[in-house]
Amino acid sequence: MLYSEKLKSFEAAHPCAFMTVEGADFRYVLSGKGNARTLVLLNGGMNTLEMWMDYVDDLSQDNQVLLFDYPRQLATNQALAGGMHAFFQKLGIQRPIFVGASDGGMVAQIYVQKYPGETGGLILISTGGMDETTLKTLRRKYRLAPVMLWYMKHCNYEKLKPRLIRAGMRHIRNESREEIAYAQDMFETIFRDYSQEKDVHISGLLADLMRQKPVTPADFAALKGKILLILPNQDFFSGKMQQDLILLMHQPKISYVSGGHLSTVLRAEDYVRTIRDFLSSLQG
C-alpha cells in the first residue's frame, strides 16, 4: 500500500483535533489509554504528524500517544518548547516520554534542558546531539542557511517543490523497490498541499537549532536507564555525531538498524517493535 492510500485510512480513524494555547494553534491527534503514560512523538523536518501514522495504533494499545504539528506562531525552538509545555498542561500530560525523530530528537533535548525533571524518558531516532561539537559541525555545513531561508520566502514555491522532492529522495540508501516507491509517493503527497508558509516556518526552526545553547551530559543525568537510541547505519547524521550523542546520555540502550534517514517511515514496523521492547523494560 502506498503512502497516499494509507493516509486516507489514517485520517478516517484518527481525525485531527485543534486547540489554541497561549496564542499558538495546535493541530493534534491524541490516541490510546487516557490513564496511561504518554508518548509524545516529535516530527522530523517536514513537520507533519502523519509521518507517525504507522506507529499510532500499535503504541496506543498500552499507552496514550500524542502527535502534533509545530505551530507556526512558535518561531524559535525555545518558544516551541515553551508552547509544548503549556500544551501538555492543557491536556493534563505529565512527564511524557518523547519519541523524537531527526530534528524532533533535537527538539526533545531542548525540552529536557529547559524543563529538568519533567520528562519520563527519551527515545531518539535518526538524530544528533545538541552538544557543542555537533552544533559546530552543523553550523559549518549550513553556513548558507540564512540565504536559503531568504530564498524560500521569496521564490516561486510551486516551481521549487520538484527540487525539494528530489532532495528528499536523496536520503534513499539500501531500500527495496517497494520502499522507494512508497517514499516517492509520500513526498509527492505531502508536497501537493504543502504551503510556502509552512516550509519557511519549519526551515526557520531548523536554522534556529544551530543558535541553541548546547546541552551537556548533566542535562540527561535524571534519565539514566530511560533512554533508547535507534541509529541507522547509513544515516544523515554521521557516525561521529552518533557517538557524540551516545556520550551525552546515561546508560542508553542502543539499537543499530540497517537503512538510512527515511527508515523511520519506511521500516516503521521494525522501529515500533524496538520501541515496545524498550517500554516493556521500563515497566519491569
C-alpha positions in Angstrom: 0.0 0.0 0.0 1.3 3.4 -0.9 1.5 6.4 1.5 -1.4 8.2 -0.1 -3.6 5.1 0.2 -2.7 4.5 3.8 -3.2 8.2 4.6 -6.9 8.0 3.8 -7.4 5.2 6.3 -5.4 7.1 9.0 -7.4 10.3 8.6 -10.7 8.5 8.9 -9.6 6.6 12.0 -7.7 9.5 13.6 -9.3 12.8 12.8 -7.3 15.8 14.0 -8.4 18.0 16.9 -7.4 21.6 17.3 -6.5 23.7 20.3 -5.2 27.2 20.8 -2.8 27.6 23.8 -1.3 31.0 24.6 -1.8 32.1 21.0 -0.3 29.0 19.4 -2.6 26.8 17.2 -2.0 23.1 17.8 -3.3 20.5 15.3 -3.0 17.2 17.0 -4.1 13.6 17.4 -4.5 12.1 20.9 -5.0 8.3 21.0 -4.9 5.4 23.4 -5.4 5.0 27.1 -6.1 8.2 28.9 -4.8 6.9 32.3 -1.6 5.5 30.8 1.8 7.1 30.4 2.0 9.4 27.4 4.3 9.0 24.4 4.8 12.3 22.6 6.0 11.8 19.0 8.0 14.7 17.7 8.1 15.3 14.0 11.2 15.5 11.7 12.0 18.2 9.2 8.7 18.0 7.3 6.7 18.9 10.4 3.8 16.6 9.6 2.3 14.4 12.3 1.2 11.9 9.6 4.8 10.6 9.4 3.8 8.6 12.6 0.7 7.0 11.2 2.2 3.5 11.2 3.1 3.9 14.9 -0.1 5.1 16.5 -2.4 2.0 16.6 0.3 -0.3 17.9 1.8 2.0 20.5 -1.7 3.1 21.6 -2.5 -0.4 22.9 -0.6 0.2 26.1 0.0 4.0 26.1 -1.6 7.3 25.4 0.0 8.7 22.2 0.1 12.3 21.2 1.0 13.6 17.7 1.0 17.3 16.7 2.4 19.7 14.2 4.6 22.5 15.5 2.5 25.7 15.5 3.6 28.4 13.1 3.2 31.0 15.8 6.2 29.4 17.6 9.1 30.7 15.5 12.1 29.6 17.7 12.9 26.3 19.4 12.8 28.0 22.8 9.3 29.3 22.0 8.3 25.8 20.7 9.5 24.1 23.9 7.6 26.6 26.0 4.5 26.2 23.8 4.7 22.4 24.1 4.9 22.7 27.9 1.8 24.8 28.0 0.0 22.5 25.6 0.8 19.4 27.7 -0.5 21.2 30.8 -3.8 21.8 29.0 -4.1 18.1 28.1 -3.1 17.0 31.6 0.1 15.3 30.4 2.9 14.9 32.9 6.4 13.5 32.4 5.9 12.5 28.8 8.2 10.0 27.1 9.5 11.7 23.9 9.9 9.8 20.7 11.8 12.3 18.6 13.0 11.6 15.0 15.6 13.6 13.3 15.0 17.3 14.1 12.3 16.1 16.6 15.0 14.4 18.6 16.9 17.6 18.9 13.7 19.4 20.0 13.3 16.7 22.7 16.8 17.5 24.0 16.0 21.2 24.2 12.8 20.5 26.1 14.7 18.3 28.6 17.2 21.1 29.2 14.6 23.7 29.5 12.3 21.7 31.9 14.6 19.5 34.0 12.8 16.6 35.8 9.7 16.9 33.7 10.4 14.1 31.1 9.8 10.4 31.7 12.1 9.0 29.1 13.7 9.6 25.7 13.5 7.6 22.5 15.7 9.3 19.9 15.7 8.1 16.3 18.0 9.1 13.5 19.1 12.2 15.2 22.2 14.0 16.5 23.0 15.5 19.9 22.6 19.2 20.7 26.2 19.2 22.0 28.7 21.8 21.2 30.7 19.6 18.8 27.7 18.6 16.7 26.3 22.1 16.6 29.7 23.4 15.3 29.6 20.8 12.6 26.1 21.7 11.6 26.9 25.5 11.6 29.7 24.8 9.1 27.6 22.6 7.0 24.6 25.0 6.9 26.5 28.3 6.9 24.4 29.4 4.0 21.1 28.7 5.8 20.1 32.3 6.2 20.5 32.8 2.4 18.4 29.7 1.7 15.7 30.9 4.1 15.5 34.3 2.4 15.2 32.5 -1.0 12.4 30.2 0.3 10.5 33.3 1.5 10.7 35.0 -1.9 10.8 32.2 -4.5 8.0 30.7 -6.7 7.4 27.9 -4.3 5.4 25.7 -6.6 8.3 25.6 -9.0 10.6 24.7 -6.1 8.6 21.7 -5.0 10.0 19.2 -7.5 13.5 20.0 -6.4 12.5 19.5 -2.7 11.1 16.1 -3.6 14.3 15.1 -5.3 16.2 16.4 -2.3 14.1 14.1 0.0 14.7 11.1 -2.2 18.5 11.6 -1.9 18.1 10.1 1.6 17.4 6.7 -0.1 20.1 4.1 0.7 19.6 0.4 0.5 15.8 0.4 0.5 13.8 -2.0 -1.6 12.0 -1.1 -4.8 8.7 -1.1 -2.9 10.1 1.2 -0.2 11.5 3.6 -2.8 8.0 3.8 -4.5 6.4 4.4 -1.1 8.9 7.2 -0.4 8.3 8.9 -3.8 4.6 8.7 -3.2 5.0 10.1 0.3 6.9 13.2 -0.8 4.6 13.8 -3.7 1.5 13.5 -1.5 2.9 15.8 1.2 4.1 18.5 -1.1 0.9 18.5 -3.1 -0.7 20.7 -0.4 2.4 21.8 1.4 2.4 25.6 1.7 5.3 28.0 1.4 4.5 29.5 4.8 4.7 26.1 6.5 8.1 25.3 4.8 9.5 28.8 5.8 8.4 28.1 9.4 10.0 24.7 9.8 13.1 25.8 7.9 13.4 28.7 10.3 13.2 26.3 13.2 15.9 24.1 11.7 18.2 27.1 11.3 17.4 28.2 14.8 18.7 24.8 16.2 22.2 26.0 15.5 21.7 29.0 17.7 20.7 27.0 20.8 22.6 26.6 24.0 24.5 23.3 23.8 23.3 20.5 26.0 25.6 18.6 28.3 25.5 15.1 29.9 24.3 16.7 33.1 21.0 17.7 31.4 20.2 13.9 31.0 21.5 12.5 34.3 18.0 12.2 35.7 17.0 10.0 32.7 19.7 7.4 33.4 18.5 4.0 32.1 15.4 5.6 30.5 16.9 6.4 27.1 16.7 4.5 23.8 18.7 5.5 20.8 17.8 4.0 17.4 20.6 4.7 15.0 20.6 3.7 11.3 23.9 2.6 9.9 23.6 4.9 6.8 22.0 7.9 8.4 22.2 11.6 7.5 23.9 12.1 10.9 27.4 10.8 10.7 28.9 8.0 12.9 30.9 10.7 14.7 27.7 12.6 15.5 26.1 9.3 16.7 29.0 8.7 19.0 28.8 12.2 20.4 25.0 11.7 21.0 25.8 8.4 22.9 28.3 10.2 25.1 25.6 12.8 26.1 23.3 10.1 27.5 23.5 8.0 30.6 23.4 4.2 30.1 21.3 4.4 27.0 20.0 1.4 25.2 21.3 1.5 21.7 19.7 -0.2 18.7 21.6 -0.1 15.4 19.4 -0.7 12.4 20.0 -1.1 8.7 19.0 1.7 6.5 19.1 5.5 6.0 17.3 8.6 7.3 13.9 7.6 5.8 13.8 4.2 7.6 11.8 5.8 10.4 8.9 5.8 8.0 9.8 3.1 5.5 10.5 0.4 8.1 8.2 1.6 10.9 7.3 -2.0 11.9 10.9 -2.7 13.0 11.1 0.6 14.9 7.8 0.0 16.7 8.9 -3.4 17.8 12.2 -1.9 19.2 10.2 0.8 21.0 7.7 -1.6 22.5 10.6 -3.8 23.8 12.2 -0.8 25.4 9.0 0.4 27.0 8.4 -3.1 28.4 11.9 -3.0 30.0 10.9 0.3 31.7 7.8 -1.3 33.2 10.0 -4.1 34.5 
